Amino acid sequence: MSWKASSTSLGLSVVAVVATSLAAAPAASAKNGDTHITGQGVVQTLDCNDSALIVVGTGNQITAVGTCWGVSVQGSANVVVADNVVNDITVYGFDQTVLYHQGEPLVWDRGRELGMTNRIDRVPA
């Protein structure tokens, strides 16, 4: 086998793998226009509009009405109360509180994995 034949086969294999990977990607269910809250001591009520809510900072108090695709919280001492979370809740940091009324989201408490204390609970409406 010649070097030229090997490099051609390798090139075609790489193209086939990339094309297969792209073709197999599932369609996203969340809308564009995620909401980002960044700061300290922000108090806000907002409509999630089927998108992701991302809160970064400390001491923020966010009330999310409607349906959130997902909620991600980073920092410390943030409080997020959401009506409905569809896909996931991911929490980094410590002393975070995320409460939700409806939904069956995947809950991933990255802070607890590192020995920090967070509260993530489904609560009655």
C-alpha positions as CSV (number, residue, x, y, z in Angstrom):
1,M,0.0,0.0,0.0
2,S,1.4,3.4,-0.9
3,W,1.4,6.5,1.3
4,K,-0.9,8.3,-1.1
5,A,-3.6,5.6,-0.8
6,S,-3.3,5.6,3.1
7,S,-3.7,9.4,3.4
8,T,-6.7,9.3,1.0
9,S,-8.4,6.6,3.0
10,L,-7.7,8.4,6.2
11,G,-9.1,11.7,4.8
12,L,-12.3,10.0,3.6
13,S,-12.7,8.3,7.0
14,V,-12.4,11.6,8.9
15,V,-14.9,13.3,6.6
16,A,-17.3,10.3,7.0
17,V,-17.1,10.5,10.8
18,V,-17.6,14.3,10.9
19,A,-20.6,14.0,8.6
20,T,-22.1,11.2,10.6
21,S,-21.6,13.2,13.8
22,L,-23.3,16.3,12.4
23,A,-26.2,14.3,10.9
24,A,-26.9,12.5,14.2
25,A,-27.1,15.7,16.3
26,P,-30.6,16.1,17.8
27,A,-32.7,19.2,17.2
28,A,-32.7,21.5,20.2
29,S,-36.0,22.1,22.0
30,A,-35.1,25.3,23.7
31,K,-35.7,28.7,22.1
32,N,-32.9,31.1,21.3
33,G,-32.5,34.1,23.6
34,D,-31.3,32.7,26.9
35,T,-31.6,35.1,29.8
36,H,-28.4,36.0,31.6
37,I,-28.4,37.7,35.0
38,T,-25.0,38.8,36.2
39,G,-24.4,40.8,39.3
40,Q,-24.7,41.2,43.0
41,G,-28.0,41.8,44.8
42,V,-30.1,41.8,41.6
43,V,-33.8,41.3,42.4
44,Q,-35.8,40.5,39.3
45,T,-38.9,38.7,38.0
46,L,-38.8,37.6,34.4
47,D,-40.4,35.3,31.9
48,C,-38.2,32.4,30.9
49,N,-39.9,32.1,27.5
50,D,-38.9,28.4,27.1
51,S,-35.3,29.4,27.1
52,A,-32.4,28.9,29.6
53,L,-31.9,31.1,32.6
54,I,-28.3,31.6,33.6
55,V,-27.6,33.4,36.9
56,V,-24.0,34.4,37.8
57,G,-23.0,36.4,40.9
58,T,-23.8,36.6,44.5
59,G,-26.9,37.4,46.5
60,N,-29.3,37.6,43.5
61,Q,-33.0,36.9,43.9
62,I,-34.6,35.8,40.7
63,T,-38.2,34.7,40.1
64,A,-38.8,33.0,36.8
65,V,-42.3,32.7,35.6
66,G,-43.5,30.5,32.7
67,T,-41.3,27.6,31.5
68,C,-37.5,27.5,31.6
69,W,-35.7,25.1,29.4
70,G,-33.0,24.9,32.0
71,V,-31.5,26.8,34.9
72,S,-27.8,27.3,35.6
73,V,-26.6,29.1,38.7
74,Q,-23.0,30.1,39.5
75,G,-21.5,32.0,42.5
76,S,-22.9,32.1,46.0
77,A,-26.1,32.9,48.0
78,N,-28.3,33.2,44.9
79,V,-32.0,32.3,45.1
80,V,-33.9,31.3,42.0
81,V,-37.6,30.3,42.1
82,A,-38.9,29.0,38.8
83,D,-42.5,28.0,37.8
84,N,-41.5,25.1,35.5
85,V,-38.1,23.7,34.5
86,V,-38.1,21.2,31.6
87,N,-34.6,20.0,31.0
88,D,-32.0,20.6,33.7
89,I,-30.9,22.5,36.8
90,T,-27.1,22.9,37.2
91,V,-25.7,24.6,40.3
92,Y,-22.1,25.6,40.8
93,G,-20.8,27.3,44.0
94,F,-22.2,27.3,47.5
95,D,-25.2,28.5,49.5
96,Q,-27.3,28.5,46.3
97,T,-31.1,27.9,46.4
98,V,-33.0,26.8,43.4
99,L,-36.7,26.0,43.9
100,Y,-39.1,24.9,41.1
101,H,-42.8,24.2,41.1
102,Q,-43.2,21.9,38.1
103,G,-41.1,19.8,35.8
104,E,-38.9,16.8,36.1
105,P,-35.5,18.3,35.3
106,L,-32.1,16.6,35.7
107,V,-30.5,18.1,38.8
108,W,-26.8,18.5,38.8
109,D,-25.3,20.0,42.0
110,R,-21.7,20.6,41.1
111,G,-21.1,22.5,44.4
112,R,-22.2,19.5,46.5
113,E,-19.8,17.3,44.5
114,L,-17.0,19.5,46.0
115,G,-18.4,19.5,49.5
116,M,-20.4,22.7,49.3
117,T,-24.0,23.1,50.5
118,N,-26.8,24.0,48.1
119,R,-30.5,23.6,48.2
120,I,-32.3,22.4,45.1
121,D,-35.9,21.3,45.6
122,R,-39.3,20.9,44.0
123,V,-41.8,22.8,46.0
124,P,-45.6,23.2,45.8
125,A,-47.0,26.1,43.8
